Amino acid sequence: MATTGAQTADTSTHINPAVTLIALTALAVATLLWLPVVLPIGPMYWDTSLYLDATNRIWSGQIPAVDFFIPAGPLGYYLAALFFAIFPNGHPVLIASWSVLIVTLPLMAVVAWEVSRRSRMIATLLVVPFLIYSFLPFNTSVYYPFAGADGFGIYNRQSSQLLYVLMAALIAMRDQRLLAVIVTGAMFALFGVKITGFLSGGLLCLFALLTGRVSVRTAATCAVAFLAVVGAVEAATGMISAYLRDIALLISLNQDGLALRLVQAASRTAGPTLAIIGLGGVLFLADWPAILADARKLGRDRSFESLKKLLDRHFLWLAVALLAAWFFESQNTGSQELIFVWPVIIMLSRKLMTYAGRPTVMFAVALLAASAVLPPLVNTVHHSSRALVRMARQTPLAHQHLGTLGAITAEPRVFERRKRMRASYLAYPKAMTALAKSGELHSFLLFADFDFQLGLLQTADEAVVELKRREAAGFDYQTVMTLDFTNPFPWLLDKRAPRHIAIGADPWRAVPPLDEETRQAVREADLVLEPQCPYSANVAELREIYAEALSAHRGHMLTPCYRVYVHPELEDAFVAAADS
């Protein structure tokens, strides 16, 4: 695999196209976050509320992993909290998705600048797909037939973008000092966003070390710097050890499904995966004489130099990237799968002309390389374009107290369906409860259904209106919890969430067994809200999990679609405020 490139930079101008594109993207992001933006509602939009919940907790002094269980790394929530402070009018989907750019854009700018010293064309080619994926808040896989902004899978997309930066640095940079900065920054960010992304990045770094693209000295520098930063964070907050405990708990809760999720990851990326495997096979066969010669040389001298030369080949980089992607995507629902193969394909393009004398090989390499990276990119651009075009026939959600969380649109037919479904939920509560307690959802796509997500927003707004009315009538409370996957109410009501309660409360995958601290926190919660429209299996399961801790709370209907469990010491004031 080539390790140097011809000097192609245009020395007649000081404008660096790749770095300029990054700067323009940063400007566009800042502008769109500063302005009030409305987005079309998308499947599983409620994931966005996790960032509101986490931000509220962080602003109130809680520390992720230390004070509440988290489904992913703490860094993503801290970045979102920072962006919510800087851009109070920013749309939550955009803030959650783009907050990682404060890390990735500077790192990618350094990569682009360093690569530009040899080839501005390669630097620009590296930057363009990265910016497209970073700018569009959409996943590469479509989980619902209707198009809308993907407010879910956000930390998975962020990890994929960080892996892209890491791969670009490992495969294209030559300056070991700058490479140490990029690797350390990207690996710490991956560790803080999602641990599986960090492990996948570690596999890439290990292979880069074996190929000699990362020197032993650079690797040691990165390791020392990483451990120093992690140690400082642990000493200051205790967050790292708590985070690792949370990871161990998640593994114990999900260990039975690993094999199935590996198959799921492979099937979700089957098209690009087959193209990558085919491309690797063609490259292996095309370069077989050179590979065999290098293998024989390694067998004779057994030197590290010979090993590096043998391993530093495009087909092996593709294989390692594919293994890293399979492992990472096995734990994901919604992501930008395999985007970090792009840098390998771009660097491969420089080698394409070496096959000019073998047109069949040249055509096969070009075709398979394009098949590996272009379909997901085209699909993402198509999905985002379709979502924005559909907004022309949509209407905005009417609400009173949802703020930017309610800055969404939906088609009139979705609003009408939600109205009819709500009437059905209220007319036949026993049927809804029986289905929920049987452990079944109303459909496999319930949480992705636009009318379900729209209903969550509408009923939450109704609950907020009623709680604000009672507060104005003299009812004083401080903490709010929900028996649901997300809890946007502390953010919307300017209250606090109880400590030690999991965010992203998937009762089957992400709610650990209750310890005494958690039980006590639930016992002390002022209000616990339980959605009723519909009463679904996840709500019923959470109600069962917290039943003992809630035994002293008093149940009341807050609105037709929300039941509330009130702390016994507050019940009289709650009832009095209702009658005022």
TORSEKE-931880 format. One record per residue (C-alpha): y, x, z; residue number from 0. Coordinates in steps of 0.2 Angstrom, whole numbers, padded with zeros to 4 digits. Layout:
! TORSEKE-931880
PT     c2     c1     c3    n
PT      Y      X      Z  NUM
...
//
This chain:
! TORSEKE-931880
PT     c2     c1     c3    n
PT   0000   0000   0000    0
PT   0017   0007  -0005    1
PT   0027   0014   0009    2
PT   0043   0018   0000    3
PT   0054   0009  -0013    4
PT   0065   0014  -0027    5
PT   0084   0014  -0023    6
PT   0090  -0002  -0031    7
PT   0105  -0006  -0021    8
PT   0121  -0008  -0030    9
PT   0132   0005  -0023   10
PT   0148  -0002  -0032   11
PT   0150  -0015  -0019   12
PT   0149  -0016   0000   13
PT   0144  -0034   0000   14
PT   0126  -0036   0006   15
PT   0118  -0052  -0001   16
PT   0105  -0054   0012   17
PT   0116  -0051   0027   18
PT   0129  -0062   0019   19
PT   0117  -0076   0017   20
PT   0112  -0075   0036   21
PT   0131  -0075   0040   22
PT   0134  -0091   0030   23
PT   0119  -0099   0038   24
PT   0126  -0095   0055   25
PT   0142  -0103   0050   26
PT   0134  -0119   0043   27
PT   0124  -0121   0059   28
PT   0139  -0119   0070   29
PT   0148  -0132   0060   30
PT   0135  -0145   0059   31
PT   0132  -0143   0078   32
PT   0150  -0145   0082   33
PT   0151  -0161   0071   34
PT   0143  -0178   0076   35
PT   0128  -0179   0065   36
PT   0116  -0193   0062   37
PT   0098  -0190   0057   38
PT   0084  -0202   0051   39
PT   0072  -0206   0064   40
PT   0056  -0196   0062   41
PT   0038  -0197   0069   42
PT   0036  -0192   0088   43
PT   0055  -0192   0090   44
PT   0052  -0193   0109   45
PT   0048  -0174   0109   46
PT   0066  -0171   0107   47
PT   0069  -0178   0124   48
PT   0059  -0164   0132   49
PT   0074  -0153   0128   50
PT   0086  -0165   0136   51
PT   0075  -0166   0152   52
PT   0073  -0148   0153   53
PT   0091  -0144   0151   54
PT   0096  -0157   0164   55
PT   0083  -0148   0176   56
PT   0090  -0131   0172   57
PT   0108  -0136   0174   58
PT   0103  -0144   0191   59
PT   0096  -0127   0197   60
PT   0077  -0130   0193   61
PT   0068  -0115   0185   62
PT   0055  -0119   0172   63
PT   0037  -0115   0177   64
PT   0043  -0112   0195   65
PT   0050  -0129   0199   66
PT   0042  -0139   0185   67
PT   0026  -0138   0174   68
PT   0030  -0134   0156   69
PT   0019  -0136   0140   70
PT   0027  -0121   0132   71
PT   0037  -0106   0136   72
PT   0053  -0107   0146   73
PT   0064  -0097   0134   74
PT   0066  -0112   0122   75
PT   0072  -0123   0135   76
PT   0085  -0110   0141   77
PT   0091  -0108   0123   78
PT   0093  -0127   0121   79
PT   0102  -0128   0138   80
PT   0114  -0115   0132   81
PT   0117  -0124   0115   82
PT   0120  -0140   0124   83
PT   0133  -0132   0134   84
PT   0142  -0124   0118   85
PT   0140  -0139   0107   86
PT   0141  -0155   0117   87
PT   0142  -0166   0101   88
PT   0127  -0158   0093   89
PT   0112  -0168   0088   90
PT   0097  -0165   0100   91
PT   0085  -0162   0086   92
PT   0097  -0149   0078   93
PT   0101  -0141   0095   94
PT   0083  -0139   0100   95
PT   0077  -0133   0082   96
PT   0092  -0121   0079   97
PT   0094  -0113   0097   98
PT   0082  -0100   0093   99
PT   0093  -0094   0079  100
PT   0103  -0085   0092  101
PT   0088  -0073   0093  102
PT   0081  -0074   0075  103
PT   0097  -0072   0065  104
PT   0103  -0056   0073  105
PT   0085  -0048   0072  106
PT   0083  -0054   0054  107
PT   0100  -0047   0049  108
PT   0095  -0030   0056  109
PT   0079  -0031   0046  110
PT   0089  -0036   0030  111
PT   0102  -0022   0032  112
PT   0088  -0008   0035  113
PT   0078  -0014   0020  114
PT   0094  -0016   0009  115
PT   0096   0003   0010  116
PT   0081   0004  -0001  117
PT   0081  -0012  -0011  118
PT   0094  -0026  -0009  119
PT   0083  -0037  -0020  120
PT   0068  -0036  -0008  121
PT   0079  -0039   0007  122
PT   0086  -0054  -0001  123
PT   0069  -0061  -0005  124
PT   0064  -0058   0013  125
PT   0079  -0068   0019  126
PT   0079  -0083   0008  127
PT   0063  -0092   0013  128
PT   0066  -0087   0031  129
PT   0083  -0096   0031  130
PT   0076  -0111   0022  131
PT   0063  -0114   0035  132
PT   0075  -0110   0049  133
PT   0088  -0122   0043  134
PT   0077  -0137   0039  135
PT   0071  -0146   0055  136
PT   0055  -0151   0047  137
PT   0037  -0146   0048  138
PT   0027  -0140   0033  139
PT   0013  -0153   0036  140
PT   0017  -0171   0035  141
PT   0010  -0182   0049  142
PT   0017  -0199   0044  143
PT   0019  -0208   0027  144
PT   0037  -0211   0030  145
PT   0050  -0197   0029  146
PT   0061  -0193   0044  147
PT   0068  -0178   0054  148
PT   0054  -0169   0063  149
PT   0059  -0170   0081  150
PT   0042  -0163   0086  151
PT   0033  -0147   0085  152
PT   0049  -0138   0088  153
PT   0043  -0123   0099  154
PT   0029  -0121   0086  155
PT   0042  -0119   0072  156
PT   0052  -0107   0082  157
PT   0037  -0096   0085  158
PT   0033  -0096   0067  159
PT   0050  -0091   0063  160
PT   0049  -0077   0075  161
PT   0032  -0071   0068  162
PT   0041  -0071   0051  163
PT   0054  -0059   0058  164
PT   0041  -0048   0066  165
PT   0030  -0048   0050  166
PT   0045  -0043   0039  167
PT   0050  -0029   0051  168
PT   0032  -0022   0052  169
PT   0029  -0022   0034  170
PT   0046  -0018   0027  171
PT   0056  -0007   0039  172
PT   0055   0012   0040  173
PT   0067   0016   0053  174
PT   0057   0018   0069  175
PT   0071   0016   0081  176
PT   0077   0000   0073  177
PT   0059  -0006   0072  178
PT   0057  -0004   0090  179
PT   0072  -0015   0094  180
PT   0066  -0029   0082  181
PT   0048  -0028   0089  182
PT   0053  -0028   0107  183
PT   0065  -0043   0104  184
PT   0053  -0053   0094  185
PT   0039  -0050   0105  186
PT   0049  -0055   0121  187
PT   0055  -0070   0112  188
PT   0038  -0075   0107  189
PT   0032  -0073   0124  190
PT   0046  -0084   0131  191
PT   0044  -0098   0118  192
PT   0025  -0099   0116  193
PT   0011  -0088   0123  194
PT  -0001  -0091   0108  195
PT   0013  -0085   0096  196
PT   0015  -0069   0107  197
PT  -0004  -0066   0106  198
PT  -0003  -0068   0087  199
PT   0012  -0057   0086  200
PT   0002  -0044   0096  201
PT  -0012  -0044   0083  202
PT   0001  -0040   0070  203
PT   0008  -0026   0080  204
PT  -0009  -0019   0083  205
PT  -0013  -0019   0065  206
PT   0004  -0011   0061  207
PT   0000   0003   0074  208
PT  -0017   0006   0065  209
PT  -0009   0007   0048  210
PT   0004   0019   0055  211
PT   0019   0007   0051  212
PT   0022   0008   0069  213
PT   0021   0025   0077  214
PT   0013   0028   0093  215
PT   0030   0033   0101  216
PT   0038   0017   0094  217
PT   0024   0007   0101  218
PT   0025   0015   0118  219
PT   0044   0012   0118  220
PT   0042  -0006   0114  221
PT   0029  -0008   0128  222
PT   0040   0000   0141  223
PT   0055  -0010   0136  224
PT   0045  -0026   0136  225
PT   0038  -0023   0153  226
PT   0055  -0019   0160  227
PT   0063  -0035   0154  228
PT   0048  -0045   0160  229
PT   0048  -0036   0176  230
PT   0067  -0039   0179  231
PT   0065  -0058   0175  232
PT   0050  -0059   0187  233
PT   0060  -0050   0201  234
PT   0075  -0061   0199  235
PT   0066  -0078   0197  236
PT   0047  -0077   0199  237
PT   0046  -0086   0183  238
PT   0034  -0075   0174  239
PT   0020  -0076   0186  240
PT   0023  -0095   0187  241
PT   0023  -0096   0168  242
PT   0006  -0087   0168  243
PT  -0001  -0099   0181  244
PT   0004  -0113   0170  245
PT  -0004  -0105   0155  246
PT  -0020  -0103   0165  247
PT  -0019  -0122   0170  248
PT  -0017  -0127   0152  249
PT  -0032  -0117   0146  250
PT  -0043  -0125   0160  251
PT  -0037  -0142   0154  252
PT  -0040  -0139   0136  253
PT  -0055  -0127   0135  254
PT  -0067  -0139   0128  255
PT  -0057  -0143   0112  256
PT  -0054  -0125   0106  257
PT  -0068  -0125   0093  258
PT  -0062  -0142   0086  259
PT  -0044  -0136   0086  260
PT  -0049  -0120   0076  261
PT  -0057  -0131   0063  262
PT  -0042  -0143   0063  263
PT  -0030  -0128   0060  264
PT  -0041  -0122   0046  265
PT  -0041  -0139   0038  266
PT  -0023  -0142   0040  267
PT  -0019  -0126   0030  268
PT  -0034  -0127   0018  269
PT  -0024  -0125   0002  270
PT  -0014  -0110   0006  271
PT  -0028  -0103   0016  272
PT  -0040  -0104   0001  273
PT  -0026  -0096  -0010  274
PT  -0024  -0081   0002  275
PT  -0043  -0078   0003  276
PT  -0044  -0078  -0016  277
PT  -0029  -0067  -0017  278
PT  -0036  -0055  -0004  279
PT  -0053  -0055  -0014  280
PT  -0044  -0051  -0031  281
PT  -0034  -0037  -0023  282
PT  -0050  -0030  -0015  283
PT  -0059  -0030  -0031  284
PT  -0045  -0023  -0041  285
PT  -0042  -0009  -0029  286
PT  -0060  -0005  -0025  287
PT  -0061   0012  -0033  288
PT  -0046   0018  -0022  289
PT  -0053   0009  -0007  290
PT  -0070   0018  -0009  291
PT  -0062   0035  -0011  292
PT  -0051   0032   0004  293
PT  -0067   0027   0014  294
PT  -0076   0042   0009  295
PT  -0062   0053   0014  296
PT  -0061   0045   0031  297
PT  -0080   0048   0033  298
PT  -0077   0066   0029  299
PT  -0062   0071   0040  300
PT  -0062   0056   0052  301
PT  -0043   0058   0054  302
PT  -0030   0045   0059  303
PT  -0021   0049   0043  304
PT  -0036   0044   0033  305
PT  -0038   0028   0043  306
PT  -0020   0023   0041  307
PT  -0021   0026   0022  308
PT  -0037   0016   0021  309
PT  -0031   0001   0032  310
PT  -0013   0000   0025  311
PT  -0017  -0012   0010  312
PT  -0011  -0029   0005  313
PT  -0028  -0038   0006  314
PT  -0030  -0032   0024  315
PT  -0012  -0037   0029  316
PT  -0016  -0054   0022  317
PT  -0033  -0055   0032  318
PT  -0024  -0051   0048  319
PT  -0010  -0063   0045  320
PT  -0022  -0077   0041  321
PT  -0032  -0073   0057  322
PT  -0016  -0073   0067  323
PT  -0011  -0090   0059  324
PT  -0027  -0098   0062  325
PT  -0027  -0094   0081  326
PT  -0009  -0099   0083  327
PT  -0010  -0115   0073  328
PT  -0026  -0120   0083  329
PT  -0015  -0125   0098  330
PT  -0002  -0134   0087  331
PT   0003  -0151   0081  332
PT   0017  -0149   0069  333
PT   0023  -0132   0064  334
PT   0028  -0121   0049  335
PT   0010  -0115   0046  336
PT   0008  -0098   0038  337
PT   0026  -0095   0034  338
PT   0024  -0077   0040  339
PT   0013  -0073   0025  340
PT   0029  -0073   0014  341
PT   0034  -0055   0019  342
PT   0017  -0048   0013  343
PT   0018  -0058  -0003  344
PT   0036  -0051  -0006  345
PT   0030  -0033  -0003  346
PT   0015  -0036  -0015  347
PT   0027  -0042  -0029  348
PT   0033  -0023  -0030  349
PT   0015  -0018  -0034  350
PT   0012  -0032  -0047  351
PT   0018  -0021  -0062  352
PT   0004  -0008  -0057  353
PT  -0008  -0021  -0064  354
PT   0001  -0022  -0081  355
PT  -0013  -0013  -0090  356
PT  -0025  -0027  -0083  357
PT  -0017  -0043  -0088  358
PT  -0031  -0054  -0080  359
PT  -0029  -0046  -0063  360
PT  -0010  -0047  -0065  361
PT  -0010  -0065  -0069  362
PT  -0023  -0069  -0055  363
PT  -0013  -0060  -0042  364
PT   0003  -0069  -0047  365
PT  -0005  -0086  -0048  366
PT  -0014  -0084  -0031  367
PT   0002  -0077  -0022  368
PT   0012  -0091  -0028  369
PT  -0001  -0104  -0023  370
PT  -0001  -0096  -0006  371
PT   0017  -0098  -0002  372
PT   0026  -0110  -0013  373
PT   0017  -0127  -0010  374
PT   0022  -0127   0009  375
PT   0040  -0122   0004  376
PT   0041  -0135  -0009  377
PT   0033  -0148   0002  378
PT   0045  -0144   0016  379
PT   0060  -0145   0004  380
PT   0053  -0162  -0003  381
PT   0050  -0169   0014  382
PT   0068  -0165   0020  383
PT   0076  -0171   0004  384
PT   0066  -0187   0004  385
PT   0072  -0190   0022  386
PT   0090  -0188   0018  387
PT   0089  -0199   0003  388
PT   0081  -0213   0012  389
PT   0096  -0213   0024  390
PT   0106  -0221   0010  391
PT   0097  -0238   0014  392
PT   0096  -0236   0033  393
PT   0107  -0242   0047  394
PT   0111  -0233   0063  395
PT   0104  -0238   0080  396
PT   0116  -0249   0090  397
PT   0116  -0243   0108  398
PT   0128  -0241   0123  399
PT   0122  -0226   0133  400
PT   0110  -0215   0123  401
PT   0124  -0203   0117  402
PT   0118  -0190   0104  403
PT   0100  -0195   0107  404
PT   0103  -0212   0099  405
PT   0112  -0204   0084  406
PT   0098  -0210   0072  407
PT   0095  -0222   0058  408
PT   0081  -0232   0052  409
PT   0077  -0245   0038  410
PT   0081  -0263   0042  411
PT   0063  -0267   0040  412
PT   0059  -0255   0054  413
PT   0071  -0264   0066  414
PT   0064  -0280   0061  415
PT   0046  -0275   0064  416
PT   0052  -0268   0081  417
PT   0059  -0284   0086  418
PT   0043  -0294   0082  419
PT   0032  -0281   0090  420
PT   0043  -0282   0106  421
PT   0041  -0301   0106  422
PT   0022  -0299   0104  423
PT   0021  -0286   0119  424
PT   0031  -0298   0130  425
PT   0021  -0314   0125  426
PT   0004  -0306   0127  427
PT   0005  -0294   0142  428
PT  -0013  -0296   0147  429
PT  -0019  -0291   0130  430
PT  -0008  -0275   0130  431
PT  -0014  -0270   0148  432
PT  -0032  -0273   0144  433
PT  -0031  -0262   0128  434
PT  -0021  -0248   0138  435
PT  -0034  -0248   0152  436
PT  -0048  -0246   0140  437
PT  -0041  -0230   0135  438
PT  -0036  -0234   0118  439
PT  -0019  -0234   0109  440
PT  -0014  -0248   0098  441
PT  -0016  -0237   0083  442
PT  -0020  -0219   0080  443
PT  -0003  -0217   0074  444
PT   0006  -0226   0088  445
PT   0017  -0211   0094  446
PT   0021  -0207   0076  447
PT   0026  -0225   0071  448
PT   0045  -0227   0068  449
PT   0045  -0244   0077  450
PT   0037  -0237   0092  451
PT   0050  -0222   0093  452
PT   0064  -0234   0090  453
PT   0058  -0246   0103  454
PT   0058  -0232   0116  455
PT   0076  -0229   0112  456
PT   0081  -0247   0113  457
PT   0072  -0251   0129  458
PT   0078  -0235   0137  459
PT   0096  -0240   0133  460
PT   0093  -0257   0141  461
PT   0086  -0249   0157  462
PT   0101  -0237   0158  463
PT   0113  -0252   0156  464
PT   0105  -0261   0170  465
PT   0104  -0246   0181  466
PT   0122  -0242   0178  467
PT   0126  -0260   0182  468
PT   0117  -0259   0199  469
PT   0125  -0242   0203  470
PT   0142  -0250   0200  471
PT   0137  -0264   0212  472
PT   0134  -0251   0226  473
PT   0116  -0245   0223  474
PT   0115  -0226   0226  475
PT   0101  -0216   0220  476
PT   0098  -0198   0215  477
PT   0081  -0194   0207  478
PT   0073  -0203   0192  479
PT   0055  -0201   0186  480
PT   0045  -0209   0172  481
PT   0027  -0213   0170  482
PT   0028  -0208   0152  483
PT   0027  -0193   0141  484
PT   0046  -0189   0142  485
PT   0059  -0193   0154  486
PT   0077  -0194   0146  487
PT   0084  -0204   0160  488
PT   0091  -0191   0172  489
PT   0101  -0184   0157  490
PT   0107  -0201   0152  491
PT   0111  -0206   0169  492
PT   0118  -0190   0175  493
PT   0105  -0189   0189  494
PT   0091  -0177   0193  495
PT   0072  -0176   0189  496
PT   0061  -0173   0204  497
PT   0054  -0156   0206  498
PT   0036  -0151   0202  499
PT   0034  -0165   0189  500
PT   0027  -0160   0172  501
PT   0038  -0162   0157  502
PT   0029  -0167   0141  503
PT   0017  -0177   0152  504
PT   0002  -0179   0141  505
PT  -0011  -0185   0154  506
PT  -0026  -0179   0144  507
PT  -0019  -0161   0140  508
PT  -0004  -0156   0150  509
PT  -0004  -0164   0167  510
PT  -0012  -0152   0180  511
PT  -0021  -0159   0195  512
PT  -0009  -0164   0208  513
PT  -0005  -0152   0222  514
PT   0003  -0157   0239  515
PT   0020  -0151   0232  516
PT   0019  -0163   0217  517
PT   0013  -0177   0228  518
PT   0027  -0175   0240  519
PT   0040  -0175   0226  520
PT   0033  -0191   0219  521
PT   0033  -0199   0236  522
PT   0052  -0194   0238  523
PT   0057  -0200   0220  524
PT   0070  -0213   0221  525
PT   0065  -0222   0206  526
PT   0050  -0221   0195  527
PT   0051  -0230   0178  528
PT   0036  -0237   0169  529
PT   0037  -0243   0151  530
PT   0030  -0260   0147  531
PT   0034  -0263   0128  532
PT   0020  -0258   0125  533
PT   0010  -0254   0140  534
PT   0000  -0240   0132  535
PT  -0015  -0229   0137  536
PT  -0005  -0214   0142  537
PT   0006  -0224   0153  538
PT  -0010  -0232   0162  539
PT  -0017  -0215   0164  540
PT  -0001  -0208   0172  541
PT   0000  -0223   0183  542
PT  -0018  -0219   0189  543
PT  -0014  -0200   0191  544
PT   0001  -0204   0202  545
PT  -0006  -0220   0211  546
PT  -0009  -0212   0228  547
PT   0008  -0204   0229  548
PT   0017  -0220   0223  549
PT   0008  -0231   0236  550
PT   0023  -0234   0247  551
PT   0035  -0237   0232  552
PT   0040  -0256   0229  553
PT   0037  -0262   0211  554
PT   0051  -0273   0203  555
PT   0055  -0278   0185  556
PT   0071  -0269   0180  557
PT   0071  -0276   0162  558
PT   0059  -0285   0152  559
PT   0052  -0269   0145  560
PT   0053  -0258   0161  561
PT   0045  -0259   0178  562
PT   0052  -0249   0191  563
PT   0045  -0242   0207  564
PT   0058  -0240   0221  565
PT   0058  -0229   0236  566
PT   0055  -0240   0251  567
PT   0071  -0234   0259  568
PT   0081  -0240   0244  569
PT   0073  -0256   0240  570
PT   0085  -0267   0250  571
PT   0100  -0259   0241  572
PT   0091  -0261   0225  573
PT   0088  -0279   0227  574
PT   0106  -0283   0234  575
PT   0113  -0274   0218  576
PT   0103  -0285   0207  577
PT   0110  -0301   0215  578
PT   0128  -0295   0215  579
//
